[in-house]
Amino acid sequence: MSFDFTNQRVVVTGGANGIGLAAARLFASCGGQVCLLDLEREDPREVARSFGARGIPCDVTDLGSISEALAEAGVPDVLVANAGIGNPASLAETSKDLWDRTLAVNLSGIFHTIQKAAGLMKLRRRGAIVLTASTNSFDGEPDLTAYNASKAGLLGILHTVANELGPWGIRVNAVCPGLIRTRLTAKHFADEVLMRDYFRQIPLGRGGTAEEVANAVVFLASDMASYVTGAALLVDGGQMAAKFGPWSDEQSQFVEDHWELRR
Ligand SMILES: NC(=O)c1ccc[n+]([C@@H]2O[C@H](COP(=O)([O-])OP(=O)(O)OC[C@H]3O[C@@H](n4cnc5c(N)ncnc54)[C@H](O)[C@@H]3O)[C@@H](O)[C@H]2O)c1
């Protein structure tokens, strides 16, 4: 039982940046043969080369592109279905294009990636799939109707696919990150007032890092999680456990990017 991925092929979508990249690097450092799939414009080959992995251009909204990328990567032992986008807009301002695009990447893209990969993985009767959902799978952060709908929909995929693939020895789990510092959330982390208010609600008093989510991804993919399937693991500093934030101005202070107790 270990985080040893020697001789295992690990495929990570959206692997050229953020959470996907942190996971890809961690799998590689645990001996995995990592293939990261991402849009051509993100230069997946170059990014992968920098840490001894393989990069394959792939657009998860295009079934042909997913099939070609998986044919080039080879049958995954581990699939991390992570590619995602998020653009805020109020209900009234959510255009058909934004709705369609968000669902195409975050929901249909993950569905088709899992469907194609699982078809190959079933032949081996073993493997692990981890998908990236969100705390927004569970609640309704404003101005993100399309994003939240896509992330809530992933739970339906998670539960159903875990059910179907269990007999084939394939475990399927999700990580549900809270607010994590990546380019997707750069605006949040550039705004001290927003961070102060947001992180006041979080028991650990801060945002998370891509590496902290990657740790959870690797755990769920590893044989340390051999009896875990169909689980949605929150990686959110306790945000979803907290009805009211624990940080008061009397007892605590906000320093740079986190809350801490006054001495
Ligand atoms: N950052 C957060 O706070 C946070 C919180 C919860 C969930 N998530 C989820 O984590 C995942 C990774 O997000 P991130 O924060 O690392 O953002 P990111 O923008 O740094 O990385 C996302 C990656 O997905 C790729 N991608 C986008 N569209 C694609 C497509 N059509 N085909 C292939 N690749 C595509 C991007 O090129 C990028 O490399 C997403 O699913 C996101 O919704 C992020």
The ligand as an SDF file (V2000), in Angstrom:
LIG
                    3D

 44 48  0  0  0  0  0  0  0  0999 V2000
   -9.4240   26.8990   -8.6920 N   0  0  0  0  0  0  0  0  0  0  0  0
  -10.4820   26.6420   -7.9280 C   0  0  0  0  0  0  0  0  0  0  0  0
  -10.7520   27.3600   -6.9450 O   0  0  0  0  0  0  0  0  0  0  0  0
  -11.3510   25.4760   -8.2350 C   0  0  0  0  0  0  0  0  0  0  0  0
  -12.3430   25.1340   -7.2910 C   0  0  0  0  0  0  0  0  0  0  0  0
  -13.1640   24.0460   -7.5450 C   0  0  0  0  0  0  0  0  0  0  0  0
  -13.0330   23.3130   -8.7020 C   0  0  0  0  0  0  0  0  0  0  0  0
  -12.0760   23.6770   -9.6110 N   0  0  0  0  0  0  0  0  0  0  0  0
  -11.9760   22.8760  -10.8260 C   0  0  0  0  0  0  0  0  0  0  0  0
  -10.6680   22.3970  -10.9510 O   0  0  0  0  0  0  0  0  0  0  0  0
  -10.4090   22.1240  -12.3330 C   0  0  0  0  0  0  0  0  0  0  0  0
   -9.0770   22.7510  -12.7130 C   0  0  0  0  0  0  0  0  0  0  0  0
   -9.2090   24.1690  -12.5680 O   0  0  0  0  0  0  0  0  0  0  0  0
   -7.9710   25.1200  -12.2320 P   0  0  0  0  0  0  0  0  0  0  0  0
   -8.3810   25.9840  -11.1090 O   0  0  0  0  0  0  0  0  0  0  0  0
   -6.7260   24.3240  -12.1340 O   0  0  0  0  0  0  0  0  0  0  0  0
   -7.9900   26.0470  -13.5210 O   0  0  0  0  0  0  0  0  0  0  0  0
   -6.8850   26.2710  -14.6920 P   0  0  0  0  0  0  0  0  0  0  0  0
   -7.5120   27.2450  -15.6180 O   0  0  0  0  0  0  0  0  0  0  0  0
   -5.5830   26.6100  -14.0690 O   0  0  0  0  0  0  0  0  0  0  0  0
   -6.7930   24.8310  -15.3630 O   0  0  0  0  0  0  0  0  0  0  0  0
   -7.8190   24.3050  -16.1460 C   0  0  0  0  0  0  0  0  0  0  0  0
   -7.2060   23.5830  -17.3210 C   0  0  0  0  0  0  0  0  0  0  0  0
   -8.2700   23.0070  -18.1310 O   0  0  0  0  0  0  0  0  0  0  0  0
   -7.9030   23.2120  -19.4900 C   0  0  0  0  0  0  0  0  0  0  0  0
   -9.0620   23.1740  -20.3740 N   0  0  0  0  0  0  0  0  0  0  0  0
  -10.0670   24.0760  -20.4750 C   0  0  0  0  0  0  0  0  0  0  0  0
  -10.8920   23.7570  -21.4750 N   0  0  0  0  0  0  0  0  0  0  0  0
  -10.4150   22.6030  -22.0150 C   0  0  0  0  0  0  0  0  0  0  0  0
  -10.8260   21.7800  -23.0850 C   0  0  0  0  0  0  0  0  0  0  0  0
  -11.9050   22.0620  -23.8200 N   0  0  0  0  0  0  0  0  0  0  0  0
  -10.0980   20.6660  -23.3730 N   0  0  0  0  0  0  0  0  0  0  0  0
   -8.9790   20.3730  -22.6510 C   0  0  0  0  0  0  0  0  0  0  0  0
   -8.5350   21.1210  -21.6260 N   0  0  0  0  0  0  0  0  0  0  0  0
   -9.2520   22.2320  -21.3190 C   0  0  0  0  0  0  0  0  0  0  0  0
   -7.2660   24.5930  -19.4890 C   0  0  0  0  0  0  0  0  0  0  0  0
   -6.5300   24.8260  -20.6860 O   0  0  0  0  0  0  0  0  0  0  0  0
   -6.4240   24.5350  -18.2390 C   0  0  0  0  0  0  0  0  0  0  0  0
   -5.1320   24.0210  -18.4870 O   0  0  0  0  0  0  0  0  0  0  0  0
  -11.6060   22.6670  -13.1030 C   0  0  0  0  0  0  0  0  0  0  0  0
  -12.4930   21.6120  -13.4040 O   0  0  0  0  0  0  0  0  0  0  0  0
  -12.2340   23.6260  -12.1110 C   0  0  0  0  0  0  0  0  0  0  0  0
  -13.6120   23.8050  -12.3330 O   0  0  0  0  0  0  0  0  0  0  0  0
  -11.2340   24.7200   -9.3990 C   0  0  0  0  0  0  0  0  0  0  0  0
  1  2  1  0
  2  3  2  0
  2  4  1  0
  4  5  1  0
  4 44  2  0
  5  6  2  0
  6  7  1  0
  7  8  2  0
  8  9  1  0
  8 44  1  0
  9 10  1  0
  9 42  1  0
 10 11  1  0
 11 12  1  0
 11 40  1  0
 12 13  1  0
 13 14  1  0
 14 15  2  0
 14 16  1  0
 14 17  1  0
 17 18  1  0
 18 19  2  0
 18 20  1  0
 18 21  1  0
 21 22  1  0
 22 23  1  0
 23 24  1  0
 23 38  1  0
 24 25  1  0
 25 26  1  0
 25 36  1  0
 26 27  1  0
 26 35  1  0
 27 28  2  0
 28 29  1  0
 29 30  1  0
 29 35  2  0
 30 31  1  0
 30 32  2  0
 32 33  1  0
 33 34  2  0
 34 35  1  0
 36 37  1  0
 36 38  1  0
 38 39  1  0
 40 41  1  0
 40 42  1  0
 42 43  1  0
M  CHG  2   8   1  16  -1
M  END
$$$$
